[in-house]
Amino acid sequence: MLIRKSAERGKNNISWLDANHTFSFGQYYDPSWTNFHQLLVINEDTIAPAMGFGTHPHKDMEIITYVIDGEIKHRDSMGSLGLITPGEIQVMSAGTGVAHSEHNNLTDRPTHLLQIWVHPSKNNLKPRYDQKRVYEKGEENFFKVIAGIDAGSDAITLNAESQIYLGRYNHPVTIDFSPKHFNQYWVQIVRGELTINDQVFKNGDGIGFSNKESISIKAGLNGAEFLILEVGE
């Protein structure tokens, strides 16, 4: 079990952005935390009202955006224009190259999100944009696939060796989890409290597992929201 506590993550705090980096990113570099197998980035960002990231390029990367609170406006060189809100997931396959911008669409409050990068299964793919609602407003008490190589009709397909699950509960619950496609996976806590293998974890904590290990996840008294990311080697 590999543990990354929230307070130990890399920081990038500027006037309009409060960013926490699970792995090395931008000006933050830690040789001990460069990736977890095919998982390269988990950034937890809080973006000030009406602020955001100007147009910048990407290539050969699966970029997943999960909005926790607020709204993020996406525009890219493919002509895609999207507004991502809680309950939706957005995926951009950068492929041969794409430029995009991301801004907090709200003028009165911050937007809080996770951005996740995973290595694509092939390079030089045609760039792609996709967005899908994966839960309705107020919907809780579920655990399901929201993106991956085996997505089905209710999730987004990824061009990567990855399968992403979302759990949202408002009460105590115990889930037994075993990876379905790959030998390793990462648990990222979005909100609340989880007990995993008798250790307690809270908002922003991340835990990595290898060797196709099975775990028991227990949500706390007020429940929890969390992602599990299965990834290839």
VENVEN-V602872 format. One record per pair of residues at least 24 apart in sequence whose ideal C-beta (glycine too) atoms are under 10 Angstrom apart, sorted by the first residue. I is the first residue (numbers start at 0). J is the second residue. If there is no record, write none. Layout:
i j
I J
I J
This chain:
i j
0 186
0 195
0 196
0 198
0 206
0 207
0 208
0 209
0 212
0 214
1 32
1 35
1 183
1 185
1 205
1 206
1 207
1 208
1 209
2 195
2 198
2 200
2 204
2 205
2 206
2 207
3 32
3 35
3 41
3 185
3 187
3 200
3 203
3 204
3 205
3 206
3 207
4 200
4 201
4 203
4 204
4 205
4 206
5 43
5 188
5 200
5 201
5 202
5 203
5 204
5 205
6 203
6 204
7 32
7 203
7 204
7 205
8 32
8 41
8 42
8 43
8 203
8 204
8 205
9 42
11 42
11 44
12 45
13 47
13 50
14 47
14 50
15 45
15 46
15 47
15 48
15 49
15 50
15 51
15 52
15 103
15 109
16 44
16 45
16 46
16 47
16 50
16 51
16 52
16 103
16 109
17 43
17 44
17 45
17 46
17 47
17 109
17 111
18 42
18 43
18 44
18 45
18 46
18 114
19 43
19 44
19 45
19 113
19 203
20 44
21 113
21 115
21 185
21 187
21 203
21 204
21 205
21 207
22 116
22 205
24 114
24 116
34 116
34 117
34 118
34 230
35 183
35 184
35 185
35 205
35 207
35 208
35 209
35 228
35 230
36 117
36 118
36 160
36 161
36 181
36 182
36 183
36 184
36 185
36 207
36 209
36 228
36 229
36 230
36 231
36 232
37 61
37 116
37 117
37 118
37 119
37 120
37 159
37 160
37 161
37 181
37 183
37 228
37 229
37 230
37 231
37 232
38 115
38 116
38 117
38 118
38 159
38 161
38 183
38 184
38 185
38 187
38 205
38 207
38 228
38 229
38 230
38 231
39 115
39 116
39 117
39 118
39 230
40 113
40 114
40 115
40 116
40 117
41 113
41 114
41 115
41 116
41 185
41 187
41 203
41 205
41 226
41 228
42 112
42 113
42 114
42 115
42 116
43 67
43 111
43 112
43 113
43 114
43 187
43 189
43 202
43 203
43 205
44 71
44 101
44 103
44 109
44 110
44 111
44 112
44 113
44 114
45 69
45 103
45 109
45 110
45 111
45 112
46 71
46 101
46 102
46 103
46 104
46 105
46 109
46 110
46 111
46 112
47 103
47 105
47 108
47 109
47 110
48 102
48 103
48 104
48 105
48 106
48 107
48 108
48 109
48 110
49 102
49 103
49 104
49 105
49 106
49 107
50 102
50 103
50 109
50 110
51 100
51 101
51 102
51 103
51 104
51 110
52 99
52 100
52 101
52 102
52 103
52 114
53 98
53 99
53 100
53 101
53 102
54 98
54 99
54 100
54 101
55 98
55 99
55 100
55 101
56 93
56 96
56 97
56 98
56 99
57 91
57 92
57 93
57 94
57 96
57 97
57 98
57 99
57 116
57 126
58 93
58 94
58 95
58 96
58 97
58 119
58 122
58 123
58 126
59 92
59 93
59 94
59 95
59 96
59 118
59 119
59 121
59 122
59 123
59 124
60 91
60 92
60 93
60 94
60 97
60 116
60 117
60 118
60 119
60 122
60 158
60 159
61 90
61 91
61 92
61 93
61 94
61 115
61 116
61 117
61 118
61 119
61 120
61 124
61 127
61 146
61 157
61 158
61 159
61 160
61 161
62 89
62 90
62 91
62 92
62 93
62 97
62 99
62 101
62 114
62 115
62 116
62 117
62 128
63 88
63 89
63 90
63 91
63 113
63 114
63 115
63 116
63 117
63 145
63 146
63 155
63 157
63 159
63 161
63 163
63 226
63 228
64 88
64 89
64 90
64 91
64 101
64 112
64 113
64 114
64 115
64 130
65 89
65 112
65 113
65 114
65 115
65 133
65 145
65 146
65 163
65 165
65 187
65 189
65 226
66 110
66 111
66 112
66 113
66 114
67 110
67 111
67 112
67 113
67 189
67 190
67 224
68 105
68 108
68 109
68 110
68 111
68 112
68 190
69 103
69 104
69 105
69 108
69 109
69 110
69 111
69 112
70 102
70 103
70 104
70 105
70 108
70 110
70 112
71 101
71 102
71 103
71 104
71 105
71 110
71 111
71 112
71 114
72 100
72 101
72 102
72 103
72 104
72 105
72 110
73 99
73 100
73 101
73 102
73 104
73 128
73 130
74 98
74 99
74 100
74 101
74 102
75 99
75 100
75 101
75 126
75 128
76 100
76 126
77 125
77 126
77 127
77 128
78 128
79 126
79 127
79 128
79 129
79 130
80 128
81 128
81 129
81 130
82 130
83 110
83 112
83 130
83 132
84 110
84 132
84 136
85 110
85 111
85 112
85 132
85 134
85 136
86 131
86 132
86 133
86 134
86 135
86 136
86 137
86 138
86 167
87 130
87 131
87 132
87 133
87 134
87 145
87 155
88 115
88 129
88 130
88 131
88 132
88 133
88 134
88 145
88 146
88 154
88 155
88 163
88 165
89 114
89 128
89 129
89 130
89 131
89 146
89 155
90 115
90 117
90 127
90 128
90 129
90 130
90 131
90 145
90 146
90 150
90 154
90 155
90 156
90 157
90 158
90 159
90 163
91 126
91 127
91 128
91 129
91 130
92 119
92 124
92 125
92 126
92 127
92 128
92 129
92 156
92 157
92 158
92 159
93 119
93 124
93 126
93 127
93 158
94 119
94 121
94 122
94 123
94 124
94 125
94 126
94 127
94 158
95 122
95 123
95 124
95 125
95 126
96 123
96 126
97 125
97 126
97 127
97 128
98 126
99 126
99 128
111 189
111 190
113 187
113 189
113 203
113 226
115 146
115 161
115 163
115 185
115 187
115 226
115 228
116 159
117 146
117 147
117 157
117 158
117 159
117 160
117 161
117 163
117 228
117 230
117 231
118 158
118 159
118 160
118 161
118 230
118 231
119 157
119 158
119 159
119 160
119 161
120 148
120 157
120 158
120 159
120 160
120 161
120 231
121 158
121 159
124 158
125 158
127 156
127 158
129 155
129 156
129 157
130 155
131 155
131 156
133 163
133 165
133 167
134 165
134 167
137 169
138 167
139 166
139 167
139 168
139 169
139 170
139 222
139 224
140 166
140 167
140 168
140 169
140 170
140 172
140 218
140 222
141 165
141 166
141 167
141 168
142 166
142 167
142 168
142 172
142 174
142 176
142 216
142 225
142 227
143 167
144 179
144 227
144 229
145 226
146 226
146 228
147 179
147 180
147 181
147 228
147 229
148 180
148 181
148 229
148 231
149 179
149 180
149 229
159 230
159 231
160 229
160 230
160 231
160 232
161 185
161 228
161 229
161 230
161 231
162 227
162 228
162 229
162 230
162 231
163 187
163 226
163 227
163 228
163 229
163 230
164 225
164 226
164 227
164 228
164 229
165 189
165 224
165 225
165 226
165 227
166 191
166 193
166 216
166 218
166 222
166 223
166 224
166 225
166 226
166 227
167 191
167 218
167 222
167 223
167 224
167 225
168 193
168 216
168 218
168 219
168 221
168 222
168 223
168 224
168 225
169 218
169 221
169 222
169 223
169 224
170 218
170 219
170 220
170 221
170 222
170 223
171 217
171 218
171 219
171 220
171 221
171 222
171 223
172 216
172 217
172 218
172 219
172 222
172 223
173 215
173 216
173 217
173 218
174 214
174 215
174 216
174 217
174 218
174 225
174 227
175 213
175 214
175 215
175 216
176 208
176 212
176 213
176 214
176 215
176 216
176 227
176 229
177 211
177 212
177 213
177 214
178 208
178 209
178 210
178 211
178 212
178 213
178 214
178 227
178 229
178 230
179 211
179 229
180 229
180 230
180 231
181 209
181 211
181 228
181 229
181 230
181 231
181 232
182 208
182 209
182 210
182 211
182 212
182 229
182 230
182 231
182 232
183 207
183 208
183 209
183 210
183 211
183 212
183 228
183 229
183 230
183 231
183 232
184 208
184 209
184 211
184 212
184 214
184 227
184 228
184 229
184 230
185 226
185 227
185 228
185 229
185 230
186 214
186 216
186 225
186 226
186 227
186 228
187 224
187 225
187 226
187 227
187 228
188 223
188 224
188 225
188 226
189 223
189 224
189 225
189 226
190 221
190 222
190 223
190 224
190 225
191 218
191 219
191 220
191 221
191 222
191 223
191 224
191 225
192 217
192 218
192 219
192 220
192 221
192 222
192 223
192 225
193 217
193 218
193 219
193 222
193 223
193 224
193 225
194 218
194 219
194 223
195 225
200 225
